[in-house]
Each structure stands twice: as structure tokens, then as C-alpha cells.
């Protein structure tokens, strides 16, 4: 039996990181704060995030997916209505929101408070938002 022990794996050019393909690992992720001034805290394979409006942002990935059926999942932590909690970030948060088309390199998402009264929810910016993408790269 053989062991393969390495500290770093690089691409054949000797400097670039290895690109994961045909594996279901997170291919891109971003951690951001959208309160007041939008700040990306850290990211991987993320080219930019656009703050479109309160609780509405577009995430652009550096490496395109092979189709637009990848999964983008996220969560946020913020104070809404004087209570702190974690909730989801998704392509729609209430009946008032429409689902935006996602392309192979970007998706528009929403963060917000979804009331359980059936009256929909309110969009809000988040102190800690994070989204990651799973799918096959092109």
C-alpha cells in the first residue's frame, strides 16, 4: 500500500492552484457584510458582488459552471426587529419576490426576514452573509 503525502498541490505551471472539476466540493464562496458599506470579508473563486438594493445582491463567480443548474446556498446573521438570528439567503424570500434567472457565472439573491404570519417578509441587509456554490465547472 502506498501513501501520498503532500503539503501543496499546484497546477502543471507550478504556481496556480489546482482546479477541482467533476467533484461536488464548493467551487466558489463569499463571506460579506452588506450593512452600511458593502464589504467582502473573504472569498474563493468569486469575482465580485454587487449590492443592488436592501437585501438584494448579485454574486459573480470567477470560473463559469458548465450549466446554470448548479446550487447556490447561503445564510445570513443579522439583527432584525431587535432580535438576532440566522436565516437563509435565497433566490426568493416571499411571494413578493421573483426568482431571477441565474446564469453560469452569476446569480441574484435576496436576504430577509420571512414572517410566519403569511404576510411575506421584509428584505434587509446583513452583518454576516455567506453563500457557496456547488456544481461542475465548465
N, C-alpha and C positions, 0 to 999 in steps of 0.2 A: 504494500500500500504506500502511496506517495502523499506527501503534504505539500501544499503550495502556500508559502508564507511570504507576504509582501506588505510593504508599508504604503506604497503608492502605485496605482496603475494609470499609465498615461497612454494617449493615442500614439499611433506609429510615428508622428512627427516629434515625439519625445517631450512635448510641452503642454499640449492640450489635454483636458480631461477626457476620459472615455465616455462616449455617448451610449446610453442604455437604449436599446431598441428591442422590441418584441418581448418586453418584460413588463410586468404590471407594478412597477415601482413608481413613486411620484416623479413625474417628469418635469414639473415646474411647481414652485410655491412662492408665496409672498406673505410677509407679515407687515402690517401697516397701521397707522393711526390717521383717521380721517377727521378728527376734531380740529376745529380752527384751521391750522395749516396742515395740509396733507403731507405725511412723511412716510416713506418706505423704510422700515427698520432693517429688514434683511430680506433677501430673496435668492432664488435659484432659478436660472433659465427664464427670467422674467425681464422683458424689455422695457415695460413701463406700465403705470396705472394712471388712468385719467379720472379725476374727481369731477363727475358730470353735474351733480347736484346733491342735495342732502340724501344720504343713504343710497346713492347711485354711482357706480363706478365701472369703468371698463378696464379689464386686465388684458394686457398683450403679452404673449409668450415669445421667447426668443426663437424657439425651434417649433415649426409647424407640426401639427398632428397629421396623420395620414387621412383622416376624415373628421367631420365635425360631430362625431358621436362619442367623443371622449367624455370623461366625467370630471366636473369641477365641483368640489365640495368646500365649504367653508363654515366658519363660525365667527362670532364676534362677542366681545365683552365690553359692556358699557353701562353707564348709569342712565336709566330711562324712568321718568316719573318717580325719582328719588329711591329707586331700588336697583341694586346691581345684579347682574346675571349674565349668563351665556346663552346666546340664541344662535340660530342659523343664519347663514348668508346664502341666498339662492337666487335663481333666475326669476322668481316671483314670490312676493310675501303676502299678497291678499288679492281679492278679486279685482281690486282697482289697478293692479299692476299687470302689464302684459309681458309675455315672455319674449325677450329679444333673441333674434337669430344669433347663434354662436357660429363662428367660422373656425377654420382650422388653426387660426392664430390669435383669436381674441374672443372674449365673452363679456357681456354687460351683466352685472349682478347688482343685487339690492341687499341692504341690511335694514332691519327694522323690528319694531315691536309688533307682534301679531296678537291682538287681543282675543281672548276666548269668549267674547260676547257675541261673536258672529258679525260684528260690525266692521271687520277689516282691521288694519293696523296702521301704524304711523312709521314712516321712514325716518331714520336717524343715523347720524354719523357715529362712528365707533372709536373708542380709545384703543382697542386691540382687535384688529381684524386679521384673519388669516384664511387663505384659500390655497388648495393644492389641486393639481391636475393629474389624472391617471388616464393613460391611453397609449396607443402605439404612435411613435413619431414617424413622420414621412421619410 
